[in-house]
Amino acid sequence: MAFNLDTIQPDWPGATRWLLSGAELKAGSALCLYGNNGVGKSTFLFCMLGFLPAKCAPVWITHPTGSDDSLSGVLYINSEACYSEGMSISDVLTRYYMMYTGRVLDSVSLHALLDQYQFDPYSSFHLLSTGQKKWCLMLLLTCYEASLWVLDEPFVSLDASRQSDLLEFICRHVHKGGMVVFTAHEKFVCKRFSLLNCLLQRAN
């Protein structure tokens, strides 16, 4: 199983084309899309997933909610979660999970997971630090057996120990035959799994 992402382009008036070469996504591998701020890394992921209109997006990405018509499940995690001040950690993660997978998250399993990482499921999400909020979202990677993980700057704001934990999550997923696409500002160096770095640029 392999997919070429080079041909994905935004499909709306005035959009600037991307320059990308060699962005092949394979089963059992990870793809890092790196580039400067403002180049459109997050927008590229949205086009890839069908959240924004795109030309030549992979035909298998037609239902990003994780319905039966999707690629055996796609899990997208970005850097932010929509929440109101009074929402608990459990409430935010449950809503986020439903929004991007179309599935109901088992509360017992979620609370056990949060307890494992020393989070109170009922504490206020907005009181967490930026890094803690990011890590809570990344914990959702352990809740859904999706073939493809799409992660927007997943290592940003995490401390060294959580970066190591996240790297372990990705490593296990790839070794099981899963696929990961993630964005970063620079090339990502890791020899623990099959990894391809591709520079994303804007055409002049």
N, CA, C and O of each residue as an XYZ file, in Angstrom:
816
protein
N       0.846     -1.181      0.000
C       0.000      0.000      0.000
C       0.890      1.242      0.000
O       1.705      1.419      0.905
N       0.739      2.100     -1.005
C       1.535      3.318     -1.090
C       0.723      4.400     -1.792
O      -0.052      4.111     -2.703
N       0.904      5.639     -1.367
C       0.169      6.757     -1.935
C       1.125      7.917     -2.149
O       1.966      8.207     -1.298
N       0.991      8.575     -3.286
C       1.820      9.723     -3.606
C       1.050     10.999     -3.276
O      -0.054     11.214     -3.775
N       1.639     11.837     -2.435
C       0.972     13.067     -2.014
C       1.485     14.291     -2.766
O       1.052     15.411     -2.494
N       2.407     14.087     -3.713
C       3.021     15.212     -4.421
C       2.016     16.069     -5.170
O       2.211     17.276     -5.311
N       0.942     15.456     -5.651
C       0.023     16.157     -6.558
C      -1.084     16.931     -5.847
O      -1.875     17.608     -6.504
N      -1.155     16.845     -4.526
C      -2.200     17.574     -3.788
C      -1.987     19.077     -3.921
O      -0.899     19.582     -3.647
N      -3.019     19.782     -4.339
C      -2.961     21.232     -4.482
C      -4.264     21.844     -3.999
O      -5.321     21.229     -4.136
N      -4.208     23.062     -3.428
C      -5.437     23.735     -2.989
C      -6.309     24.064     -4.185
O      -5.805     24.367     -5.266
N      -7.609     24.005     -3.992
C      -8.547     24.211     -5.097
C      -9.560     25.291     -4.737
O     -10.749     25.022     -4.569
N      -9.058     26.525     -4.621
C      -9.934     27.673     -4.423
C      -9.268     28.889     -5.061
O      -8.048     28.906     -5.226
N     -10.048     29.902     -5.420
C      -9.505     31.059     -6.147
C      -8.380     31.751     -5.374
O      -8.502     32.021     -4.180
N      -7.290     32.028     -6.077
C      -6.180     32.768     -5.500
C      -5.203     31.943     -4.681
O      -4.230     32.484     -4.156
N      -5.444     30.646     -4.564
C      -4.555     29.803     -3.765
C      -3.198     29.638     -4.457
O      -3.124     29.473     -5.675
N      -2.136     29.686     -3.665
C      -0.788     29.484     -4.178
C      -0.449     28.005     -4.157
O      -0.718     27.315     -3.173
N       0.141     27.517     -5.241
C       0.465     26.104     -5.343
C       1.631     25.735     -4.433
O       2.471     26.569     -4.096
N       1.657     24.479     -4.052
C       2.782     23.955     -3.277
C       3.801     23.301     -4.190
O       3.473     22.819     -5.274
N       5.044     23.295     -3.729
C       6.105     22.526     -4.363
C       6.473     21.396     -3.404
O       6.867     21.642     -2.264
N       6.342     20.177     -3.869
C       6.612     19.020     -3.021
C       7.063     17.884     -3.918
O       6.465     17.643     -4.967
N       8.109     17.188     -3.514
C       8.641     16.118     -4.347
C       8.998     14.901     -3.502
O       9.646     15.017     -2.462
N       8.568     13.741     -3.964
C       8.954     12.500     -3.297
C       8.153     12.168     -2.068
O       8.582     11.348     -1.256
N       6.985     12.790     -1.907
C       6.160     12.554     -0.715
C       5.312     11.309     -0.909
O       4.130     11.396     -1.243
N       5.911     10.176     -0.702
C       5.207      8.908     -0.844
C       4.909      8.322      0.524
O       5.799      8.168      1.360
N       3.652      8.001      0.733
C       3.202      7.432      1.998
C       3.022      5.930      1.836
O       2.248      5.475      0.995
N       3.742      5.165      2.648
C       3.703      3.712      2.547
C       3.259      3.097      3.866
O       3.453      3.670      4.938
N       2.662      1.923      3.762
C       2.337      1.169      4.975
C       3.628      0.835      5.714
O       4.627      0.454      5.104
N       3.593      0.984      7.033
C       4.774      0.699      7.835
C       5.836      1.771      7.749
O       7.028      1.482      7.856
N       5.407      3.016      7.555
C       6.376      4.106      7.466
C       5.751      5.412      7.924
O       4.535      5.521      8.085
N       6.623      6.408      8.130
C       6.181      7.745      8.528
C       6.718      8.761      7.531
O       7.790      8.582      6.952
N       5.955      9.826      7.342
C       6.333     10.902      6.427
C       6.291     12.212      7.192
O       5.257     12.587      7.744
N       7.427     12.908      7.221
C       7.505     14.218      7.873
C       7.482     15.301      6.807
O       8.372     15.355      5.959
N       6.472     16.164      6.843
C       6.397     17.330      5.981
C       6.937     18.517      6.771
O       6.325     18.946      7.748
N       8.070     19.041      6.354
C       8.661     20.129      7.109
C       8.750     21.388      6.253
O       8.783     21.314      5.024
N       8.788     22.536      6.910
C       8.856     23.801      6.202
C       8.701     24.962      7.158
O       8.387     24.778      8.333
N       8.924     26.159      6.645
C       8.858     27.362      7.464
C       7.425     27.696      7.860
O       6.468     27.200      7.266
N       7.297     28.540      8.866
C       5.978     29.035      9.244
C       5.343     29.764      8.058
O       6.009     30.513      7.342
N       4.057     29.533      7.868
C       3.334     30.228      6.816
C       3.351     29.550      5.466
O       2.700     30.019      4.532
N       4.091     28.443      5.340
C       4.150     27.770      4.050
C       2.865     26.996      3.764
O       2.571     26.675      2.613
N       2.109     26.703      4.810
C       0.826     26.032      4.615
C       0.819     24.563      4.981
O       0.099     23.772      4.372
N       1.617     24.189      5.975
C       1.677     22.773      6.374
C       0.332     22.290      6.907
O      -0.142     21.218      6.531
N      -0.276     23.077      7.776
C      -1.584     22.692      8.324
C      -2.649     22.676      7.232
O      -3.508     21.794      7.205
N      -2.586     23.653      6.335
C      -3.540     23.710      5.229
C      -3.376     22.502      4.323
O      -4.365     21.953      3.836
N      -2.136     22.081      4.092
C      -1.886     20.893      3.277
C      -2.560     19.672      3.896
O      -3.182     18.879      3.190
N      -2.436     19.523      5.207
C      -3.083     18.386      5.874
C      -4.593     18.460      5.716
O      -5.247     17.440      5.504
N      -5.149     19.663      5.818
C      -6.596     19.820      5.655
C      -7.024     19.438      4.240
O      -8.062     18.802      4.058
N      -6.232     19.820      3.238
C      -6.550     19.444      1.860
C      -6.413     17.936      1.678
O      -7.228     17.308      1.002
N      -5.398     17.374      2.271
C      -5.167     15.936      2.173
C      -6.324     15.140      2.756
O      -6.694     14.090      2.232
N      -6.892     15.647      3.841
C      -7.967     14.946      4.524
C      -9.356     15.255      3.970
O     -10.337     14.610      4.340
N      -9.430     16.239      3.087
C     -10.728     16.584      2.536
C     -11.485     17.618      3.338
O     -12.661     17.863      3.073
N     -10.827     18.237      4.324
C     -11.472     19.299      5.095
C     -11.546     20.591      4.293
O     -12.403     21.437      4.550
N     -10.641     20.747      3.314
C     -10.636     21.895      2.408
C     -10.609     21.361      0.971
O     -10.098     20.267      0.732
N     -11.156     22.127      0.008
C     -11.171     21.660     -1.388
C      -9.760     21.519     -1.939
O      -8.921     22.402     -1.762
N      -9.507     20.391     -2.614
C      -8.165     20.112     -3.122
C      -8.242     19.397     -4.449
O      -9.205     18.688     -4.743
N      -7.208     19.596     -5.244
C      -7.036     18.857     -6.484
C      -6.117     17.671     -6.225
O      -5.106     17.797     -5.535
N      -6.471     16.536     -6.778
C      -5.617     15.350     -6.763
C      -5.343     14.811     -5.364
O      -4.284     14.230     -5.127
N      -6.271     14.990     -4.441
C      -6.116     14.344     -3.142
C      -6.294     12.837     -3.325
O      -7.023     12.413     -4.221
N      -5.646     12.026     -2.497
C      -5.803     10.568     -2.631
C      -7.269     10.160     -2.616
O      -8.042     10.647     -1.791
N      -7.650      9.277     -3.516
C      -9.062      8.923     -3.665
C      -9.608      8.235     -2.435
O     -10.820      8.244     -2.220
N      -8.747      7.632     -1.614
C      -9.242      6.913     -0.447
C      -9.624      7.843      0.684
O     -10.283      7.416      1.632
N      -9.225      9.111      0.608
C      -9.610     10.042      1.672
C     -10.851     10.787      1.212
O     -10.761     11.850      0.598
N     -12.002     10.222      1.515
C     -13.275     10.835      1.142
C     -14.184     11.043      2.343
O     -15.104     11.859      2.290
N     -13.939     10.318      3.418
C     -14.756     10.434      4.628
C     -13.836     10.525      5.850
O     -13.618      9.526      6.537
N     -13.293     11.732      6.125
C     -12.324     11.868      7.216
C     -12.902     11.627      8.597
O     -12.156     11.666      9.575
N     -14.191     11.381      8.719
C     -14.775     11.120     10.027
C     -14.559      9.688     10.495
O     -14.996      9.322     11.586
N     -13.896      8.881      9.689
C     -13.625      7.507     10.114
C     -14.792      6.579      9.891
O     -14.943      5.590     10.609
N     -15.630      6.879      8.898
C     -16.763      6.018      8.605
C     -16.280      4.748      7.907
O     -15.084      4.594      7.658
N     -17.187      3.855      7.595
C     -16.819      2.590      6.964
C     -16.177      2.782      5.595
O     -15.508      1.881      5.090
N     -16.380      3.965      4.986
C     -15.835      4.208      3.657
C     -14.411      4.755      3.693
O     -13.815      4.955      2.635
N     -13.855      4.998      4.853
C     -12.519      5.571      4.949
C     -11.469      4.471      4.978
O     -11.789      3.282      4.987
N     -10.225      4.887      4.993
C      -9.106      3.954      4.925
C      -8.908      3.271      6.268
O      -7.962      3.578      6.993
N      -9.795      2.348      6.600
C      -9.696      1.605      7.853
C      -9.427      2.516      9.042
O      -8.824      2.101     10.032
N      -9.877      3.750      8.935
C      -9.724      4.695     10.026
C      -8.596      5.676      9.824
O      -7.458      5.287      9.560
N      -8.913      6.950      9.949
C      -7.924      8.021      9.900
C      -8.080      8.836     11.176
O      -9.182      9.285     11.490
N      -7.006      9.029     11.905
C      -7.058      9.818     13.130
C      -6.210     11.069     12.947
O      -4.997     10.990     12.752
N      -6.868     12.230     13.014
C      -6.195     13.529     12.854
C      -6.117     14.218     14.209
O      -7.113     14.328     14.924
N      -4.921     14.677     14.550
C      -4.739     15.413     15.793
C      -3.921     16.659     15.494
O      -2.817     16.579     14.956
N      -4.478     17.811     15.850
C      -3.752     19.063     15.654
C      -3.282     19.615     16.992
O      -3.245     18.897     17.991
N      -2.927     20.877     17.006
C      -2.346     21.465     18.211
C      -3.382     22.074     19.147
O      -3.042     22.501     20.250
N      -4.629     22.119     18.724
C      -5.635     22.818     19.505
C      -6.916     22.001     19.604
O      -7.244     21.207     18.723
N      -7.622     22.218     20.694
C      -8.944     21.624     20.866
C      -9.919     22.742     21.196
O      -9.608     23.636     21.983
N     -11.094     22.687     20.594
C     -12.125     23.678     20.897
C     -12.790     23.310     22.216
O     -13.267     22.188     22.390
N     -12.818     24.250     23.127
C     -13.410     23.956     24.430
C     -13.860     25.251     25.092
O     -13.363     26.334     24.782
N     -14.803     25.116     26.005
C     -15.211     26.242     26.824
C     -14.545     26.112     28.189
O     -14.072     25.034     28.551
N     -14.509     27.179     28.929
C     -13.733     27.235     30.173
C     -14.150     26.180     31.183
O     -13.314     25.705     31.951
N     -15.407     25.807     31.200
C     -15.879     24.876     32.219
C     -15.735     23.409     31.877
O     -16.113     22.552     32.677
N     -15.197     23.097     30.705
C     -15.124     21.697     30.279
C     -13.971     20.955     30.954
O     -12.878     21.495     31.123
N     -14.238     19.716     31.331
C     -13.212     18.872     31.934
C     -12.305     18.272     30.861
O     -12.615     18.326     29.671
N     -11.192     17.705     31.294
C     -10.294     17.024     30.362
C     -11.045     15.918     29.633
O     -10.926     15.771     28.417
N     -11.809     15.150     30.379
C     -12.569     14.052     29.795
C     -13.568     14.552     28.757
O     -13.709     13.953     27.691
N     -14.266     15.652     29.065
C     -15.247     16.215     28.129
C     -14.590     16.643     26.819
O     -15.101     16.362     25.735
N     -13.448     17.328     26.932
C     -12.760     17.844     25.746
C     -12.274     16.701     24.857
O     -12.465     16.734     23.641
N     -11.653     15.700     25.457
C     -11.131     14.597     24.661
C     -12.248     13.783     24.033
O     -12.122     13.319     22.900
N     -13.341     13.607     24.766
C     -14.476     12.867     24.222
C     -15.062     13.583     23.018
O     -15.380     12.950     22.012
N     -15.208     14.901     23.115
C     -15.764     15.670     22.004
C     -14.801     15.700     20.820
O     -15.227     15.567     19.672
N     -13.517     15.871     21.087
C     -12.519     15.894     20.024
C     -12.510     14.561     19.268
O     -12.470     14.531     18.038
N     -12.548     13.478     20.017
C     -12.532     12.141     19.434
C     -13.745     11.922     18.535
O     -13.622     11.387     17.433
N     -14.911     12.337     19.011
C     -16.131     12.207     18.221
C     -16.050     13.058     16.954
O     -16.492     12.631     15.888
N     -15.490     14.253     17.069
C     -15.417     15.176     15.943
C     -14.577     14.612     14.810
O     -14.936     14.759     13.642
N     -13.455     13.963     15.140
C     -12.526     13.549     14.100
C     -12.542     12.060     13.781
O     -11.856     11.627     12.855
N     -13.308     11.267     14.525
C     -13.422      9.851     14.179
C     -14.861      9.425     13.926
O     -15.103      8.399     13.291
N     -15.819     10.210     14.423
C     -17.214      9.827     14.308
C     -17.590      8.699     15.243
O     -18.640      8.079     15.072
N     -16.756      8.420     16.225
C     -16.976      7.318     17.148
C     -17.108      7.821     18.588
O     -16.639      8.907     18.930
N     -17.751      7.012     19.412
C     -17.918      7.344     20.834
C     -16.743      6.754     21.615
O     -16.439      5.567     21.493
N     -16.100      7.575     22.402
C     -14.954      7.142     23.195
C     -15.430      6.544     24.514
O     -16.199      7.171     25.243
N     -14.978      5.349     24.817
C     -15.360      4.681     26.048
C     -14.807      5.438     27.251
O     -13.594      5.599     27.387
N     -15.699      5.900     28.118
C     -15.282      6.751     29.230
C     -14.439      6.006     30.255
O     -13.519      6.587     30.831
N     -14.735      4.735     30.493
C     -13.968      3.959     31.459
C     -12.514      3.819     31.002
O     -11.586      4.003     31.790
N     -12.329      3.495     29.730
C     -10.983      3.351     29.187
C     -10.247      4.687     29.187
O      -9.053      4.747     29.480
N     -10.968      5.759     28.855
C     -10.347      7.080     28.835
C      -9.884      7.487     30.225
O      -8.770      7.984     30.387
N     -10.728      7.282     31.225
C     -10.354      7.668     32.588
C      -9.169      6.853     33.087
O      -8.310      7.377     33.796
N      -9.116      5.591     32.725
C      -7.978      4.752     33.116
C      -6.702      5.260     32.453
O      -5.638      5.273     33.071
N      -6.813      5.674     31.204
C      -5.659      6.193     30.480
C      -5.164      7.494     31.107
O      -3.962      7.678     31.299
N      -6.090      8.392     31.424
C      -5.709      9.654     32.043
C      -5.099      9.430     33.421
O      -4.131     10.094     33.791
N      -5.658      8.506     34.172
C      -5.088      8.178     35.479
C      -3.656      7.666     35.341
O      -2.789      7.987     36.154
N      -3.424      6.877     34.315
C      -2.096      6.313     34.078
C      -1.051      7.413     33.910
O       0.096      7.262     34.331
N      -1.460      8.525     33.289
C      -0.536      9.638     33.059
C      -0.767     10.793     34.038
O      -0.363     11.930     33.796
N      -1.423     10.464     35.139
C      -1.572     11.383     36.282
C      -2.367     12.644     35.931
O      -2.026     13.749     36.352
N      -3.425     12.451     35.154
C      -4.381     13.524     34.898
C      -5.702     13.185     35.569
O      -6.162     12.045     35.499
N      -6.310     14.162     36.215
C      -7.643     13.993     36.779
C      -8.658     14.217     35.660
O      -8.744     15.331     35.141
N      -9.422     13.211     35.273
C     -10.364     13.355     34.147
C     -11.363     14.487     34.342
O     -11.880     15.036     33.369
N     -11.640     14.842     35.604
C     -12.671     15.838     35.885
C     -12.110     17.245     36.110
O     -12.876     18.179     36.347
N     -10.800     17.407     36.041
C     -10.222     18.739     36.211
C     -10.420     19.562     34.943
O     -10.656     19.007     33.870
N     -10.326     20.873     35.067
C     -10.611     21.774     33.951
C      -9.496     21.732     32.906
O      -8.317     21.877     33.228
N      -9.885     21.535     31.676
C      -8.909     21.454     30.586
C      -8.171     22.776     30.417
O      -6.973     22.784     30.131
N      -8.869     23.888     30.591
C      -8.248     25.184     30.311
C      -7.164     25.545     31.324
O      -6.371     26.453     31.074
N      -7.113     24.851     32.463
C      -6.085     25.119     33.467
C      -4.770     24.388     33.172
O      -3.759     24.647     33.825
N      -4.780     23.497     32.211
C      -3.556     22.787     31.837
C      -2.608     23.717     31.083
O      -3.039     24.686     30.458
N      -1.327     23.412     31.148
C      -0.357     24.153     30.342
C      -0.517     23.774     28.875
O      -1.211     22.811     28.547
N       0.127     24.533     27.999
C       0.057     24.238     26.569
C       0.575     22.839     26.277
O      -0.016     22.099     25.490
N       1.679     22.482     26.913
C       2.239     21.153     26.700
C       1.339     20.046     27.220
O       1.228     18.991     26.595
N       0.696     20.276     28.356
C      -0.212     19.272     28.905
C      -1.434     19.084     28.019
O      -1.890     17.958     27.824
N      -1.964     20.171     27.483
C      -3.096     20.065     26.559
C      -2.704     19.257     25.331
O      -3.458     18.393     24.883
N      -1.525     19.539     24.789
C      -1.044     18.798     23.621
C      -0.920     17.313     23.949
O      -1.341     16.467     23.160
N      -0.344     16.990     25.113
C      -0.136     15.593     25.469
C      -1.460     14.862     25.667
O      -1.589     13.700     25.282
N      -2.434     15.524     26.258
C      -3.754     14.903     26.422
C      -4.342     14.522     25.074
O      -4.919     13.444     24.930
N      -4.200     15.396     24.089
C      -4.708     15.080     22.749
C      -3.933     13.906     22.147
O      -4.521     13.037     21.504
N      -2.620     13.880     22.355
C      -1.809     12.800     21.802
C      -2.161     11.450     22.420
O      -1.957     10.410     21.793
N      -2.676     11.458     23.619
C      -3.074     10.193     24.242
C      -4.201      9.501     23.473
O      -4.397      8.292     23.602
N      -4.936     10.271     22.678
C      -5.999      9.676     21.873
C      -5.448      8.694     20.836
O      -6.185      7.859     20.312
N      -4.168      8.798     20.548
C      -3.552      7.864     19.609
C      -3.637      6.425     20.103
O      -3.591      5.488     19.305
N      -3.760      6.251     21.400
C      -3.829      4.906     21.970
C      -5.263      4.382     22.037
O      -5.490      3.249     22.462
N      -6.225      5.198     21.621
C      -7.642      4.844     21.800
C      -8.321      4.322     20.545
O      -9.435      3.802     20.622
N      -7.680      4.448     19.394
C      -8.357      4.129     18.141
C      -7.378      3.451     17.194
O      -6.310      3.994     16.911
N      -7.733      2.277     16.706
C      -6.857      1.519     15.807
C      -6.996      2.035     14.381
O      -7.522      1.337     13.514
N      -6.534      3.240     14.138
C      -6.581      3.826     12.798
C      -5.346      3.413     12.006
O      -4.251      3.308     12.559
N      -5.529      3.183     10.718
C      -4.388      2.848      9.864
C      -3.472      4.045      9.668
O      -2.251      3.906      9.604
N      -4.082      5.232      9.574
C      -3.322      6.442      9.276
C      -3.459      7.455     10.401
O      -4.570      7.813     10.792
N      -2.333      7.910     10.916
C      -2.302      9.021     11.863
C      -1.834     10.261     11.114
O      -0.817     10.221     10.421
N      -2.564     11.356     11.249
C      -2.185     12.636     10.665
C      -2.019     13.619     11.827
O      -2.991     13.976     12.492
N      -0.784     14.049     12.060
C      -0.453     14.821     13.251
C       0.169     16.156     12.852
O       1.161     16.199     12.123
N      -0.423     17.239     13.336
C       0.053     18.582     13.006
C       1.009     19.076     14.094
O       0.584     19.406     15.201
N       2.293     19.122     13.772
C       3.353     19.553     14.690
C       3.215     18.881     16.059
O       3.084     19.565     17.074
N       3.246     17.568     16.090
C       2.957     16.845     17.330
C       3.982     17.027     18.441
O       3.644     16.880     19.616
N       5.230     17.345     18.095
C       6.273     17.422     19.114
C       6.426     18.815     19.719
O       7.120     18.987     20.721
N       5.778     19.808     19.111
C       5.862     21.179     19.617
C       5.191     21.279     20.988
O       4.098     20.752     21.195
N       5.856     21.958     21.915
C       5.352     22.247     23.276
C       5.477     21.072     24.244
O       5.202     21.235     25.432
N       5.884     19.897     23.771
C       6.062     18.757     24.671
C       7.459     18.788     25.277
O       8.433     19.130     24.607
N       7.544     18.425     26.558
C       8.874     18.329     27.159
C       9.573     17.062     26.668
O       8.974     16.251     25.962
N      10.824     16.898     27.041
C      11.642     15.813     26.490
C      11.058     14.436     26.786
O      11.086     13.555     25.926
N      10.532     14.242     27.984
C       9.999     12.926     28.341
C       8.753     12.592     27.534
O       8.568     11.448     27.118
N       7.892     13.595     27.311
C       6.677     13.358     26.520
C       7.008     13.205     25.038
O       6.336     12.450     24.336
N       8.011     13.894     24.558
C       8.452     13.681     23.186
C       8.917     12.246     22.998
O       8.644     11.619     21.975
N       9.623     11.738     23.999
C      10.082     10.349     23.951
C       8.905      9.381     23.965
O       8.916      8.383     23.244
N       7.887      9.668     24.783
C       6.690      8.824     24.834
C       5.959      8.834     23.495
O       5.527      7.791     23.006
N       5.825     10.026     22.907
C       5.140     10.141     21.623
C       5.907      9.390     20.535
O       5.309      8.722     19.692
N       7.220      9.505     20.562
C       8.038      8.785     19.594
C       7.827      7.276     19.723
O       7.838      6.557     18.724
N       7.638      6.806     20.942
C       7.372      5.387     21.168
C       6.016      4.994     20.587
O       5.883      3.924     19.993
N       5.009      5.855     20.755
C       3.692      5.603     20.162
C       3.827      5.427     18.634
O       3.315      4.469     18.055
N       4.524      6.373     18.013
C       4.681      6.350     16.560
C       5.456      5.110     16.122
O       5.107      4.459     15.137
N       6.503      4.800     16.863
C       7.332      3.644     16.535
C       6.510      2.352     16.544
O       6.613      1.542     15.623
N       5.702      2.163     17.574
C       4.875      0.960     17.663
C       3.857      0.906     16.532
O       3.612     -0.154     15.957
N       3.270      2.053     16.219
C       2.256      2.102     15.164
C       2.862      1.737     13.809
O       2.289      0.944     13.061
N       4.007      2.309     13.501
C       4.669      2.036     12.229
C       5.092      0.575     12.133
O       4.941     -0.055     11.086
N       5.621      0.042     13.223
C       6.079     -1.343     13.205
C       4.926     -2.333     13.049
O       5.139     -3.473     12.634
N       3.705     -1.904     13.380
C       2.530     -2.753     13.168
C       1.967     -2.617     11.756
O       0.965     -3.250     11.422
N       2.604     -1.796     10.929
C       2.151     -1.604      9.557
C       1.346     -0.346      9.339
O       0.839     -0.117      8.240
N       1.217      0.479     10.371
C       0.468      1.720     10.246
C       1.241      2.785      9.496
O       2.423      2.615      9.195
N       0.565      3.891      9.193
C       1.169      5.020      8.492
C       0.999      6.284      9.326
O      -0.005      6.455     10.016
N       1.991      7.163      9.254
C       1.947      8.420      9.989
C       2.409      9.546      9.076
O       3.458      9.449      8.440
N       1.628     10.601      9.015
C       2.054     11.846      8.369
C       2.070     12.918      9.450
O       1.070     13.124     10.138
N       3.198     13.600      9.601
C       3.253     14.671     10.597
C       4.054     15.846     10.057
O       4.878     15.692      9.156
N       3.801     17.022     10.621
C       4.479     18.236     10.182
C       5.491     18.675     11.232
O       5.378     18.352     12.415
N       6.479     19.417     10.759
C       7.530     19.942     11.635
C       8.161     21.146     10.945
O       7.915     21.395      9.765
N       8.971     21.889     11.688
C       9.656     23.039     11.092
C      10.975     22.644     10.435
O      11.464     23.338      9.543
N      11.545     21.531     10.878
C      12.824     21.074     10.346
C      12.744     19.580     10.062
O      11.788     18.908     10.449
N      13.760     19.077      9.382
C      13.847     17.636      9.162
C      13.821     16.906     10.490
O      14.396     17.367     11.476
N      13.161     15.784     10.512
C      13.067     14.979     11.731
C      14.027     13.803     11.602
O      13.998     13.065     10.617
N      14.871     13.643     12.604
C      15.878     12.593     12.578
C      15.482     11.472     13.529
O      15.332     11.696     14.730
N      15.315     10.281     13.000
C      15.003      9.109     13.816
C      15.341      7.863     13.016
O      14.941      7.736     11.859
N      16.071      6.953     13.623
C      16.474      5.719     12.951
C      15.717      4.501     13.478
O      16.065      3.363     13.164
N      14.679      4.744     14.282
C      13.955      3.628     14.888
C      12.871      3.062     13.990
O      12.379      1.961     14.238
N      12.490      3.792     12.954
C      11.470      3.316     12.028
C      11.686      3.964     10.668
O      12.447      4.923     10.538
N      11.014      3.434      9.665
C      11.128      3.967      8.309
C      10.533      5.375      8.258
O       9.354      5.570      8.552
N      11.362      6.353      7.883
C      10.952      7.753      7.919
C      11.446      8.472      6.679
O      12.610      8.351      6.298
N      10.545      9.227      6.049
C      10.883     10.033      4.884
C      10.604     11.491      5.211
O       9.509     11.827      5.660
N      11.601     12.373      4.987
C      11.427     13.811      5.177
C      11.199     14.472      3.825
O      11.932     14.207      2.872
N      10.180     15.337      3.735
C       9.894     16.058      2.500
C       9.674     17.539      2.796
O       8.890     17.900      3.674
N      10.369     18.380      2.058
C      10.250     19.813      2.237
C       9.019     20.340      1.489
O       8.853     20.096      0.294
N       8.168     21.061      2.208
C       6.988     21.696      1.613
C       7.294     23.174      1.389
O       7.673     23.886      2.319
N       7.125     23.631      0.143
C       7.374     25.026     -0.192
C       6.223     25.582     -1.003
O       5.414     24.834     -1.551
N       6.156     26.906     -1.075
C       5.182     27.576     -1.914
C       5.804     27.915     -3.258
O       6.946     28.370     -3.317
N       5.067     27.699     -4.333
C       5.540     28.094     -5.647
C       5.507     29.611     -5.771
O       4.606     30.254     -5.233
N       6.475     30.190     -6.471
C       6.518     31.645     -6.661
C       5.445     32.087     -7.634
O       5.325     33.278     -7.921
